[in-house]
Amino acid sequence: MSANNDSIQKTLIVAILLCLVCSVIVAGSAVGLRSKQQENKANDKRAAVLQAAGLYEQGKSVAEQFKSKIQTRIVNLAEGRFATDAELKEIRDAGLTVDNFDQKKSSKTPALSRALGSDEDPASIKRLEKFAAVFIVADGDNIQKIILPVHGYGLWSTLYGFLALQGDMDTIVGLGFYSHAETPGLGGEVDNPKWKSLWVGKHVFNDKGQVAISVVKGGAEEGNPNQVDGLSGATLTSRGVNNLVRFWVGDTGFGKLIDNLKAQGA
């Protein structure tokens, strides 16, 4: 009986030691890979920026492409201007960086965001960040393209992506999402290159300068510069994209920045 007890005890000790060793290995791997995972996540967003702007080159380093083609600027949304040095310090003090500005974290940081009332939140984002990172393609002081981060709720998830505009601050260069959980084959068709191509060349504003871009259920009117076909079988996702795009180019979003850049001649 004693021999059996010793055998059981030894088996348990070996099992416990094996679990401890495996735990240490897994934990060490997780810590060791964390920086790589963070870099991959950052590159996913950089690739989305480049793709929205029509600048992505397959097979080349995303980080190098982004560094050579894109300028990152932080914007004060309420005032529609680029952030001051004091504001950049405020962002850094909150644990955020300019080069890898985290839109999600910013919107969840009370000191850097505010709650939105239902009447001013058609995109259902709940909180609006005080600052946002925008991405610029420029020739000297001349802005050729500006890529705006956009997000809002679809059917099942919040869609995060980028809307790129020409230097006229009106003509759409591209729209793409890098994070969402919409239904594959339905709302997930926001990733379909054919649908994304429908946005290229459309205009955000009408002749009176009012936000006019819209996603139309049943199909856009032929020749209408402000309309994009809705996604077939995905009414709520289409409505969500419509709402989020209109929100972010409106006065609560980047509208004031767009107006100021137009006035400056971009």
C-alpha positions as CSV (number, residue, x, y, z in Angstrom):
1,M,0.0,0.0,0.0
2,S,2.9,2.3,0.9
3,A,4.5,1.6,-2.4
4,N,1.3,2.6,-4.2
5,N,1.1,5.9,-2.3
6,D,4.6,6.7,-3.1
7,S,3.9,6.0,-6.8
8,I,0.8,8.3,-6.8
9,Q,2.7,11.1,-5.0
10,K,5.6,10.9,-7.5
11,T,3.1,11.0,-10.4
12,L,1.4,14.1,-8.9
13,I,4.7,15.9,-8.3
14,V,5.9,15.2,-11.8
15,A,2.5,16.4,-13.2
16,I,2.7,19.6,-11.1
17,L,6.3,20.3,-12.1
18,L,5.4,19.7,-15.8
19,C,2.5,22.2,-15.5
20,L,4.8,24.8,-13.9
21,V,7.4,24.4,-16.6
22,C,4.8,24.7,-19.3
23,S,3.3,27.7,-17.6
24,V,6.7,29.4,-17.5
25,I,7.3,28.6,-21.1
26,V,3.9,29.9,-22.3
27,A,4.2,33.1,-20.1
28,G,7.7,33.7,-21.4
29,S,6.6,33.3,-25.0
30,A,3.7,35.6,-24.5
31,V,5.9,38.3,-23.1
32,G,8.6,37.8,-25.7
33,L,6.1,38.0,-28.5
34,R,4.1,41.0,-27.2
35,S,6.3,43.6,-28.9
36,K,6.0,41.6,-32.2
37,Q,2.2,41.4,-31.8
38,Q,2.0,45.1,-31.1
39,E,4.1,45.9,-34.2
40,N,1.9,43.6,-36.4
41,K,-1.2,45.4,-35.1
42,A,0.3,48.8,-35.9
43,N,1.3,47.6,-39.3
44,D,-2.3,46.4,-40.0
45,K,-3.5,49.9,-39.3
46,R,-0.7,51.4,-41.4
47,A,-1.6,49.1,-44.3
48,A,-5.2,50.2,-44.0
49,V,-4.2,53.9,-44.2
50,L,-2.1,53.2,-47.3
51,Q,-4.8,51.2,-48.9
52,A,-7.5,53.9,-48.3
53,A,-5.1,56.4,-49.9
54,G,-4.4,54.2,-52.9
55,L,-0.7,54.0,-52.0
56,Y,-0.2,50.5,-50.8
57,E,2.4,48.4,-52.7
58,Q,2.2,44.7,-52.3
59,G,5.3,42.9,-51.2
60,K,7.1,46.0,-49.8
61,S,7.6,46.7,-46.1
62,V,4.4,48.4,-44.7
63,A,6.4,50.3,-42.1
64,E,8.9,51.7,-44.7
65,Q,6.0,52.6,-47.1
66,F,4.2,54.4,-44.3
67,K,7.3,56.2,-43.1
68,S,8.2,57.5,-46.6
69,K,4.7,58.4,-47.7
70,I,2.6,59.4,-44.7
71,Q,2.8,62.2,-42.1
72,T,0.9,61.7,-38.8
73,R,-0.7,64.8,-37.3
74,I,-2.8,65.1,-34.1
75,V,-6.0,67.1,-34.4
76,N,-8.1,69.0,-31.8
77,L,-11.5,67.9,-33.0
78,A,-13.5,70.6,-31.3
79,E,-11.5,73.4,-32.8
80,G,-10.6,71.8,-36.1
81,R,-6.9,72.5,-35.9
82,F,-3.6,70.6,-35.4
83,A,-2.6,70.1,-31.8
84,T,-0.3,72.5,-30.0
85,D,2.9,71.3,-28.2
86,A,1.0,71.6,-24.8
87,E,-1.8,69.4,-26.2
88,L,0.8,66.8,-27.5
89,K,2.3,66.7,-23.9
90,E,-1.2,66.1,-22.6
91,I,-1.6,63.1,-24.9
92,R,1.8,61.7,-23.8
93,D,1.0,62.3,-20.1
94,A,-2.1,60.1,-20.7
95,G,0.1,57.3,-21.9
96,L,-0.5,57.7,-25.6
97,T,2.1,58.3,-28.3
98,V,1.7,60.4,-31.5
99,D,3.2,57.9,-33.8
100,N,1.0,55.0,-32.6
101,F,-2.0,57.0,-31.4
102,D,-4.6,54.5,-30.1
103,Q,-8.1,55.8,-31.2
104,K,-9.9,53.2,-29.1
105,K,-7.9,53.9,-25.9
106,S,-8.2,57.6,-26.4
107,S,-12.0,57.4,-26.6
108,K,-12.1,55.4,-23.4
109,T,-9.8,57.8,-21.4
110,P,-12.0,60.2,-19.5
111,A,-9.4,63.0,-19.6
112,L,-9.2,62.7,-23.4
113,S,-12.9,62.2,-24.3
114,R,-16.5,63.1,-23.6
115,A,-19.8,61.2,-23.5
116,L,-22.1,61.9,-26.4
117,G,-25.8,62.4,-26.1
118,S,-28.1,60.2,-28.3
119,D,-29.1,63.3,-30.3
120,E,-25.5,63.9,-31.4
121,D,-24.4,60.2,-31.8
122,P,-25.8,58.8,-35.0
123,A,-22.8,56.5,-35.3
124,S,-23.4,55.0,-31.9
125,I,-19.8,55.5,-30.7
126,K,-20.9,56.7,-27.2
127,R,-17.8,58.7,-26.4
128,L,-15.9,61.1,-28.6
129,E,-12.2,61.6,-28.3
130,K,-10.8,65.1,-27.8
131,F,-7.9,64.4,-30.1
132,A,-7.5,62.2,-33.2
133,A,-4.6,61.2,-35.4
134,V,-5.0,62.1,-39.1
135,F,-2.7,61.0,-41.9
136,I,-1.4,63.3,-44.6
137,V,0.2,62.9,-48.0
138,A,1.8,66.2,-48.8
139,D,4.1,67.9,-51.3
140,G,5.8,70.5,-49.1
141,D,3.0,72.5,-47.5
142,N,0.5,71.4,-50.0
143,I,-1.8,68.6,-48.7
144,Q,-2.5,66.2,-51.6
145,K,-4.5,63.7,-49.5
146,I,-5.8,63.4,-46.0
147,I,-6.8,60.1,-44.4
148,L,-9.3,60.4,-41.6
149,P,-9.9,57.6,-39.0
150,V,-13.6,56.7,-38.8
151,H,-15.6,54.3,-36.6
152,G,-19.2,53.5,-35.8
153,Y,-21.6,50.7,-35.1
154,G,-22.9,48.4,-37.8
155,L,-25.1,45.4,-37.2
156,W,-23.0,43.3,-34.8
157,S,-19.9,45.4,-34.2
158,T,-18.1,48.7,-34.2
159,L,-16.3,49.1,-37.6
160,Y,-12.9,50.9,-37.5
161,G,-11.4,52.2,-40.6
162,F,-10.2,55.1,-42.7
163,L,-11.7,57.6,-45.2
164,A,-9.3,59.2,-47.6
165,L,-10.0,62.5,-49.3
166,Q,-8.2,64.4,-52.0
167,G,-6.6,67.7,-51.2
168,D,-9.8,69.5,-52.2
169,M,-11.2,68.1,-48.9
170,D,-14.3,66.7,-50.8
171,T,-13.4,64.0,-53.4
172,I,-13.2,60.5,-51.9
173,V,-10.0,58.6,-52.6
174,G,-11.0,55.5,-50.7
175,L,-12.7,53.9,-47.7
176,G,-11.7,50.8,-45.9
177,F,-12.1,49.0,-42.5
178,Y,-9.4,47.2,-40.6
179,S,-11.5,45.9,-37.7
180,H,-15.1,44.7,-37.5
181,A,-17.2,41.6,-36.8
182,E,-20.0,42.0,-39.4
183,T,-21.5,38.8,-41.0
184,P,-19.3,37.2,-43.6
185,G,-21.0,37.4,-47.0
186,L,-23.4,40.1,-45.9
187,G,-22.2,43.1,-43.8
188,G,-18.7,41.6,-44.2
189,E,-18.9,42.7,-47.8
190,V,-17.6,46.1,-46.6
191,D,-14.2,44.4,-47.3
192,N,-15.2,43.6,-50.9
193,P,-12.9,45.5,-53.3
194,K,-15.7,45.9,-55.8
195,W,-17.9,47.7,-53.2
196,K,-15.0,49.8,-51.9
197,S,-14.3,50.9,-55.4
198,L,-17.8,52.5,-55.6
199,W,-16.6,55.2,-53.1
200,V,-13.7,56.4,-55.3
201,G,-14.5,59.7,-56.9
202,K,-17.6,60.4,-54.9
203,H,-18.1,63.7,-53.2
204,V,-18.7,64.3,-49.5
205,F,-20.4,67.6,-49.9
206,N,-23.0,69.1,-52.2
207,D,-22.8,72.4,-54.1
208,K,-23.9,74.2,-50.9
209,G,-21.1,72.7,-48.8
210,Q,-23.5,70.5,-46.9
211,V,-22.7,66.9,-46.0
212,A,-24.4,64.9,-48.8
213,I,-22.5,61.6,-49.0
214,S,-24.9,58.7,-48.4
215,V,-25.2,54.9,-48.7
216,V,-28.4,54.2,-50.5
217,K,-30.6,51.1,-50.0
218,G,-31.6,49.7,-53.4
219,G,-28.9,51.5,-55.3
220,A,-27.5,54.9,-56.0
221,E,-29.0,57.2,-58.6
222,E,-27.1,57.0,-61.8
223,G,-24.6,59.9,-62.0
224,N,-25.3,61.1,-58.5
225,P,-21.8,62.2,-57.1
226,N,-22.9,61.9,-53.5
227,Q,-24.5,58.4,-53.4
228,V,-23.0,54.9,-53.0
229,D,-24.9,51.6,-53.5
230,G,-25.9,49.9,-50.2
231,L,-24.7,46.4,-49.5
232,S,-27.2,43.7,-50.7
233,G,-28.8,41.9,-47.8
234,A,-27.0,44.0,-45.2
235,T,-29.3,46.9,-44.6
236,L,-28.2,47.6,-41.0
237,T,-24.5,47.4,-41.8
238,S,-25.1,49.8,-44.8
239,R,-27.0,52.2,-42.5
240,G,-24.1,52.0,-40.0
241,V,-21.5,52.8,-42.6
242,N,-23.7,55.7,-43.9
243,N,-24.1,57.1,-40.3
244,L,-20.4,56.8,-39.4
245,V,-19.1,58.4,-42.5
246,R,-21.6,61.3,-42.3
247,F,-20.8,61.7,-38.6
248,W,-17.0,61.9,-39.1
249,V,-17.2,64.4,-41.9
250,G,-19.7,66.5,-40.0
251,D,-19.1,69.3,-37.5
252,T,-18.8,67.0,-34.5
253,G,-16.2,64.9,-36.3
254,F,-13.6,66.3,-38.7
255,G,-16.0,68.9,-40.3
256,K,-14.3,71.9,-38.7
257,L,-10.8,70.7,-39.7
258,I,-12.0,70.2,-43.3
259,D,-13.5,73.7,-43.3
260,N,-10.3,75.2,-41.9
261,L,-8.1,73.4,-44.4
262,K,-10.3,74.5,-47.3
263,A,-10.1,78.1,-46.1
264,Q,-6.3,77.8,-46.0
265,G,-6.2,76.3,-49.5
266,A,-5.0,73.0,-48.0
